[in-house]
Amino acid sequence: MVDETQRLSLFWRIFLLNAAVVTAAFALLMVGPFTVSTPVLLTEAIILSGVLAVMLAANAALLRLGLAPLDRLARTMNTVDLLRPGHRLTVTGRNGIADLIRSFNTMLDRLEAERATSAARALSAQEAERQRIAQELHDEVGQTLTAVLLELKRVADHAPDPVAGEVRQVQETVRNGLDEIRRIARRLRPGVLEELGLASALTSLAGEFSTAGLTVRRTIDADLPDLGKETELVLYRVAQEALTNTARHSGARQVTLSLSHQPPHTRIELRIRDDGRGIAGAPEGAGIRGMRERALLIGADLTLGPAPGHGTEVLLRVPLGEEKPHD
Protein backbone atom coordinates (compact mmCIF):
# COMPACT_ATOMS: atom_id res chain seq x y z
CA MET A 1 0.00 0.00 0.00
CA VAL A 2 1.02 3.62 -0.56
CA ASP A 3 1.34 5.61 2.68
CA GLU A 4 0.31 9.25 3.19
CA THR A 5 3.75 10.66 2.34
CA GLN A 6 3.74 8.87 -1.00
CA ARG A 7 0.24 10.10 -1.86
CA LEU A 8 1.22 13.70 -1.07
CA SER A 9 4.38 13.33 -3.15
CA LEU A 10 2.39 12.10 -6.15
CA PHE A 11 -0.21 14.83 -5.59
CA TRP A 12 2.39 17.60 -5.53
CA ARG A 13 4.07 16.23 -8.62
CA ILE A 14 0.84 16.39 -10.62
CA PHE A 15 0.00 19.77 -9.12
CA LEU A 16 3.36 21.25 -10.09
CA LEU A 17 3.05 19.93 -13.64
CA ASN A 18 -0.31 21.66 -14.03
CA ALA A 19 0.93 24.82 -12.27
CA ALA A 20 3.91 25.03 -14.64
CA VAL A 21 1.64 24.89 -17.69
CA VAL A 22 -0.83 27.46 -16.30
CA THR A 23 1.96 29.80 -15.18
CA ALA A 24 3.65 29.64 -18.60
CA ALA A 25 0.37 30.44 -20.33
CA PHE A 26 -0.36 33.28 -17.91
CA ALA A 27 3.12 34.78 -18.40
CA LEU A 28 2.68 34.57 -22.16
CA LEU A 29 -0.57 36.50 -21.95
CA MET A 30 0.92 39.09 -19.58
CA VAL A 31 4.02 39.94 -21.60
CA GLY A 32 2.61 39.36 -25.05
CA PRO A 33 0.86 41.95 -27.21
CA PHE A 34 -2.57 40.57 -26.35
CA THR A 35 -5.71 42.55 -25.54
CA VAL A 36 -9.24 41.33 -25.05
CA SER A 37 -12.09 43.47 -26.23
CA THR A 38 -15.67 43.56 -25.05
CA PRO A 39 -17.30 41.84 -26.80
CA VAL A 40 -14.45 39.46 -27.79
CA LEU A 41 -13.35 39.84 -31.39
CA LEU A 42 -13.08 36.80 -33.65
CA THR A 43 -9.29 37.08 -33.94
CA GLU A 44 -8.95 37.37 -30.17
CA ALA A 45 -11.15 34.32 -29.68
CA ILE A 46 -9.00 32.35 -32.13
CA ILE A 47 -5.79 33.37 -30.29
CA LEU A 48 -7.24 32.47 -26.88
CA SER A 49 -8.48 29.13 -28.22
CA GLY A 50 -5.02 28.42 -29.58
CA VAL A 51 -3.42 29.23 -26.22
CA LEU A 52 -5.93 26.93 -24.47
CA ALA A 53 -5.19 24.13 -26.91
CA VAL A 54 -1.44 24.51 -26.34
CA MET A 55 -2.01 24.47 -22.56
CA LEU A 56 -4.07 21.27 -22.77
CA ALA A 57 -1.58 19.56 -25.09
CA ALA A 58 1.39 20.50 -22.89
CA ASN A 59 -0.46 19.37 -19.77
CA ALA A 60 -1.36 16.03 -21.36
CA ALA A 61 2.22 15.44 -22.54
CA LEU A 62 3.71 16.23 -19.14
CA LEU A 63 1.19 14.07 -17.31
CA ARG A 64 1.77 11.13 -19.68
CA LEU A 65 5.50 11.43 -19.12
CA GLY A 66 5.16 11.69 -15.37
CA LEU A 67 2.65 8.84 -14.98
CA ALA A 68 4.20 6.42 -17.51
CA PRO A 69 5.60 4.17 -14.73
CA LEU A 70 2.07 3.75 -13.38
CA ASP A 71 0.86 2.60 -16.80
CA ARG A 72 3.58 -0.06 -16.87
CA LEU A 73 2.64 -1.11 -13.36
CA ALA A 74 -1.04 -1.45 -14.33
CA ARG A 75 -0.17 -3.60 -17.38
CA THR A 76 1.98 -5.87 -15.25
CA MET A 77 -0.78 -6.23 -12.65
CA ASN A 78 -3.17 -7.37 -15.38
CA THR A 79 -0.78 -9.97 -16.84
CA VAL A 80 1.17 -11.31 -13.84
CA ASP A 81 0.87 -15.08 -13.31
CA LEU A 82 2.23 -16.61 -10.12
CA LEU A 83 2.78 -19.89 -11.97
CA ARG A 84 5.32 -18.10 -14.16
CA PRO A 85 7.41 -16.38 -11.49
CA GLY A 86 10.33 -14.01 -11.79
CA HIS A 87 8.84 -11.11 -13.75
CA ARG A 88 9.59 -7.82 -12.00
CA LEU A 89 9.25 -4.16 -12.95
CA THR A 90 12.29 -1.93 -13.28
CA VAL A 91 12.12 0.76 -10.61
CA THR A 92 11.82 4.12 -12.41
CA GLY A 93 10.33 7.47 -11.54
CA ARG A 94 10.82 9.44 -8.38
CA ASN A 95 9.38 9.59 -4.90
CA GLY A 96 5.93 7.97 -4.67
CA ILE A 97 5.94 6.19 -8.03
CA ALA A 98 9.31 4.51 -7.43
CA ASP A 99 8.19 3.48 -3.93
CA LEU A 100 4.96 2.07 -5.34
CA ILE A 101 6.87 -0.07 -7.86
CA ARG A 102 9.21 -1.33 -5.13
CA SER A 103 6.22 -2.23 -2.98
CA PHE A 104 4.61 -4.09 -5.88
CA ASN A 105 7.80 -6.08 -6.55
CA THR A 106 8.06 -6.93 -2.84
CA MET A 107 4.43 -8.04 -2.84
CA LEU A 108 5.12 -10.35 -5.80
CA ASP A 109 8.08 -11.87 -3.95
CA ARG A 110 5.88 -12.58 -0.95
CA LEU A 111 2.96 -13.93 -3.01
CA GLU A 112 5.20 -16.26 -5.02
CA ALA A 113 6.83 -17.59 -1.86
CA GLU A 114 3.44 -18.12 -0.20
CA ARG A 115 2.04 -19.74 -3.35
CA ALA A 116 4.99 -22.13 -3.54
CA THR A 117 4.61 -23.05 0.14
CA SER A 118 0.86 -23.64 -0.08
CA ALA A 119 1.25 -25.60 -3.34
CA ALA A 120 3.88 -27.81 -1.72
CA ARG A 121 1.54 -28.57 1.18
CA ALA A 122 -1.41 -29.24 -1.13
CA LEU A 123 0.56 -31.54 -3.44
CA SER A 124 2.08 -33.37 -0.48
CA ALA A 125 -1.41 -33.97 0.91
CA GLN A 126 -2.58 -35.07 -2.53
CA GLU A 127 0.22 -37.62 -2.83
CA ALA A 128 -0.53 -38.94 0.65
CA GLU A 129 -4.22 -39.29 -0.22
CA ARG A 130 -3.36 -41.05 -3.48
CA GLN A 131 -1.16 -43.47 -1.59
CA ARG A 132 -3.91 -44.16 0.93
CA ILE A 133 -6.54 -44.79 -1.76
CA ALA A 134 -4.16 -47.01 -3.75
CA GLN A 135 -3.39 -49.01 -0.61
CA GLU A 136 -7.08 -49.48 0.15
CA LEU A 137 -7.82 -50.51 -3.44
CA HIS A 138 -5.05 -53.08 -3.27
CA ASP A 139 -5.70 -54.40 0.23
CA GLU A 140 -9.49 -54.18 0.46
CA VAL A 141 -11.12 -54.23 -2.97
CA GLY A 142 -8.35 -56.24 -4.61
CA GLN A 143 -8.38 -58.96 -1.99
CA THR A 144 -12.18 -59.10 -2.01
CA LEU A 145 -12.29 -59.57 -5.78
CA THR A 146 -9.53 -62.18 -5.56
CA ALA A 147 -11.67 -64.11 -3.07
CA VAL A 148 -14.67 -63.78 -5.39
CA LEU A 149 -12.61 -65.20 -8.26
CA LEU A 150 -11.59 -68.21 -6.20
CA GLU A 151 -15.18 -68.82 -5.14
CA LEU A 152 -16.41 -68.52 -8.73
CA LYS A 153 -13.78 -71.06 -9.80
CA ARG A 154 -14.98 -73.48 -7.14
CA VAL A 155 -18.61 -73.02 -8.25
CA ALA A 156 -17.68 -73.46 -11.93
CA ASP A 157 -15.82 -76.69 -11.18
CA HIS A 158 -18.90 -78.23 -9.54
CA ALA A 159 -21.64 -76.73 -11.71
CA PRO A 160 -23.29 -78.41 -14.73
CA ASP A 161 -21.85 -77.46 -18.11
CA PRO A 162 -24.39 -74.75 -19.13
CA VAL A 163 -24.14 -73.06 -15.73
CA ALA A 164 -20.37 -73.51 -15.57
CA GLY A 165 -19.98 -71.61 -18.85
CA GLU A 166 -21.97 -68.68 -17.52
CA VAL A 167 -20.02 -68.70 -14.26
CA ARG A 168 -16.73 -68.59 -16.19
CA GLN A 169 -18.00 -65.57 -18.11
CA VAL A 170 -18.72 -63.83 -14.81
CA GLN A 171 -15.31 -64.96 -13.60
CA GLU A 172 -13.66 -63.33 -16.61
CA THR A 173 -15.57 -60.08 -16.01
CA VAL A 174 -14.44 -60.00 -12.39
CA ARG A 175 -10.85 -60.69 -13.46
CA ASN A 176 -10.96 -57.76 -15.90
CA GLY A 177 -12.31 -55.55 -13.12
CA LEU A 178 -9.49 -56.67 -10.82
CA ASP A 179 -6.91 -55.85 -13.49
CA GLU A 180 -8.45 -52.41 -13.93
CA ILE A 181 -8.35 -51.74 -10.19
CA ARG A 182 -4.69 -52.75 -10.08
CA ARG A 183 -3.96 -50.42 -13.01
CA ILE A 184 -5.68 -47.52 -11.22
CA ALA A 185 -3.76 -48.29 -8.04
CA ARG A 186 -0.45 -48.25 -9.95
CA ARG A 187 -1.29 -44.84 -11.40
CA LEU A 188 -2.25 -43.46 -8.02
CA ARG A 189 0.90 -44.81 -6.37
CA PRO A 190 3.77 -45.57 -8.77
CA GLY A 191 5.35 -48.39 -6.77
CA VAL A 192 7.85 -49.07 -9.55
CA LEU A 193 9.22 -45.55 -9.03
CA GLU A 194 9.95 -46.26 -5.38
CA GLU A 195 11.31 -49.75 -5.99
CA LEU A 196 13.19 -49.54 -9.31
CA GLY A 197 13.79 -45.84 -9.94
CA LEU A 198 12.78 -43.17 -12.43
CA ALA A 199 14.05 -44.82 -15.63
CA SER A 200 12.11 -48.04 -14.99
CA ALA A 201 9.02 -46.07 -13.94
CA LEU A 202 9.02 -44.03 -17.16
CA THR A 203 9.55 -47.21 -19.20
CA SER A 204 6.56 -48.80 -17.49
CA LEU A 205 4.50 -45.62 -18.00
CA ALA A 206 5.28 -45.56 -21.71
CA GLY A 207 4.20 -49.19 -21.94
CA GLU A 208 0.87 -48.44 -20.25
CA PHE A 209 0.02 -45.73 -22.78
CA SER A 210 1.13 -47.73 -25.83
CA THR A 211 -2.09 -49.04 -27.32
CA ALA A 212 -3.32 -50.11 -30.74
CA GLY A 213 -3.86 -46.47 -31.70
CA LEU A 214 -0.95 -44.81 -29.91
CA THR A 215 2.76 -45.67 -29.91
CA VAL A 216 5.02 -44.19 -27.23
CA ARG A 217 8.73 -44.23 -28.02
CA ARG A 218 11.10 -43.55 -25.16
CA THR A 219 14.71 -42.39 -24.94
CA ILE A 220 16.24 -42.32 -21.46
CA ASP A 221 19.88 -41.49 -20.79
CA ALA A 222 21.81 -44.09 -18.85
CA ASP A 223 24.00 -41.61 -16.94
CA LEU A 224 21.28 -39.83 -14.97
CA PRO A 225 22.47 -38.48 -11.60
CA ASP A 226 20.75 -39.08 -8.30
CA LEU A 227 17.88 -36.58 -8.39
CA GLY A 228 16.20 -37.19 -5.07
CA LYS A 229 12.71 -38.54 -4.41
CA GLU A 230 10.89 -35.22 -4.79
CA THR A 231 12.42 -34.39 -8.18
CA GLU A 232 11.86 -37.92 -9.49
CA LEU A 233 8.20 -37.77 -8.43
CA VAL A 234 7.72 -34.41 -10.19
CA LEU A 235 9.30 -35.76 -13.39
CA TYR A 236 7.10 -38.85 -13.26
CA ARG A 237 3.88 -36.93 -12.59
CA VAL A 238 4.56 -34.40 -15.35
CA ALA A 239 5.22 -37.23 -17.82
CA GLN A 240 2.08 -39.01 -16.64
CA GLU A 241 -0.11 -35.92 -17.04
CA ALA A 242 1.38 -35.07 -20.45
CA LEU A 243 0.76 -38.61 -21.76
CA THR A 244 -2.76 -38.58 -20.32
CA ASN A 245 -3.56 -35.32 -22.14
CA THR A 246 -2.09 -36.71 -25.34
CA ALA A 247 -4.11 -39.92 -25.16
CA ARG A 248 -7.37 -38.11 -24.35
CA HIS A 249 -7.29 -34.95 -26.43
CA SER A 250 -4.60 -34.82 -29.13
CA GLY A 251 -5.62 -37.56 -31.55
CA ALA A 252 -1.92 -38.39 -31.91
CA ARG A 253 -0.54 -41.69 -33.16
CA GLN A 254 3.12 -41.23 -32.22
CA VAL A 255 4.56 -39.86 -28.95
CA THR A 256 8.22 -39.44 -28.08
CA LEU A 257 9.26 -39.39 -24.43
CA SER A 258 12.86 -38.48 -23.69
CA LEU A 259 14.78 -37.88 -20.48
CA SER A 260 18.27 -36.51 -21.01
CA HIS A 261 21.21 -35.15 -19.03
CA GLN A 262 22.07 -31.92 -20.82
CA PRO A 263 25.68 -30.73 -21.21
CA PRO A 264 27.54 -29.33 -19.43
CA HIS A 265 25.56 -31.49 -16.98
CA THR A 266 23.75 -28.54 -15.45
CA ARG A 267 20.17 -29.67 -15.99
CA ILE A 268 17.84 -32.58 -16.73
CA GLU A 269 15.33 -32.26 -19.56
CA LEU A 270 12.08 -34.19 -19.85
CA ARG A 271 10.50 -33.81 -23.29
CA ILE A 272 7.16 -35.26 -24.46
CA ARG A 273 6.34 -34.58 -28.10
CA ASP A 274 3.34 -35.86 -30.08
CA ASP A 275 2.07 -35.62 -33.66
CA GLY A 276 -1.50 -34.71 -32.76
CA ARG A 277 -3.66 -31.72 -33.57
CA GLY A 278 -1.85 -29.36 -31.18
CA ILE A 279 -3.18 -27.03 -28.53
CA ALA A 280 -4.36 -24.33 -30.99
CA GLY A 281 -4.56 -21.60 -28.35
CA ALA A 282 -6.77 -23.63 -26.01
CA PRO A 283 -6.88 -22.33 -22.41
CA GLU A 284 -4.82 -24.18 -19.84
CA GLY A 285 -6.81 -26.62 -17.77
CA ALA A 286 -6.30 -27.97 -14.27
CA GLY A 287 -3.89 -30.65 -15.49
CA ILE A 288 -1.45 -28.20 -17.07
CA ARG A 289 -1.64 -25.82 -14.12
CA GLY A 290 -0.94 -28.78 -11.87
CA MET A 291 2.19 -29.52 -13.90
CA ARG A 292 3.32 -25.91 -13.50
CA GLU A 293 2.80 -26.04 -9.74
CA ARG A 294 4.82 -29.24 -9.51
CA ALA A 295 7.61 -27.67 -11.57
CA LEU A 296 7.76 -24.71 -9.18
CA LEU A 297 8.33 -27.07 -6.24
CA ILE A 298 11.77 -28.05 -7.57
CA GLY A 299 12.67 -24.75 -9.27
CA ALA A 300 12.11 -26.22 -12.74
CA ASP A 301 10.89 -24.47 -15.88
CA LEU A 302 7.92 -25.89 -17.78
CA THR A 303 7.12 -24.83 -21.34
CA LEU A 304 4.19 -26.01 -23.40
CA GLY A 305 3.83 -25.19 -27.07
CA PRO A 306 3.65 -26.46 -30.64
CA ALA A 307 6.07 -29.17 -31.67
CA PRO A 308 8.19 -28.80 -34.83
CA GLY A 309 5.94 -29.58 -37.75
CA HIS A 310 2.69 -30.22 -35.88
CA GLY A 311 1.55 -31.55 -32.55
CA THR A 312 2.42 -30.47 -29.02
CA GLU A 313 5.65 -30.45 -27.03
CA VAL A 314 5.95 -30.40 -23.25
CA LEU A 315 9.43 -29.55 -21.99
CA LEU A 316 10.48 -29.60 -18.34
CA ARG A 317 13.96 -28.26 -17.53
CA VAL A 318 15.23 -29.23 -14.08
CA PRO A 319 18.36 -27.38 -12.90
CA LEU A 320 20.97 -29.45 -11.12
CA GLY A 321 22.27 -27.75 -8.01
CA GLU A 322 23.30 -29.26 -4.77
CA GLU A 323 22.18 -32.79 -4.27
CA LYS A 324 18.71 -32.88 -2.79
CA PRO A 325 18.37 -34.72 0.49
CA HIS A 326 16.30 -37.87 0.48
CA ASP A 327 13.24 -38.07 2.65
Secondary structure, DSSP 8 states (H G I E B T S, - for coil): ---HHHHHHHHHHHHHHHHHHHHHHHHHHHHSS----SS--HHHHHHHHHHHHHHHHHHHHHHHHHHHHHHHHHHHHHH--TTSTT------SSTHHHHHHHHHHHHHHHHHHHHHHHHHHHHHHHHHHHHHHHHHIIIIIHHHHHHHHHHHHHHHHHS-HHHHHHHHHHHHHHHHHHHHHHHHHHHHS-HHHHHH-HHHHHHHHHHHH--SS-EEEEEE-S------HHHHHHHHHHHHHHHHHIIIII--SEEEEEEEEETTTTEEEEEEEE-SS--TT----HHHHHHHHHHHHTT-EEEEEE-SSSSEEEEEEEE--S-----
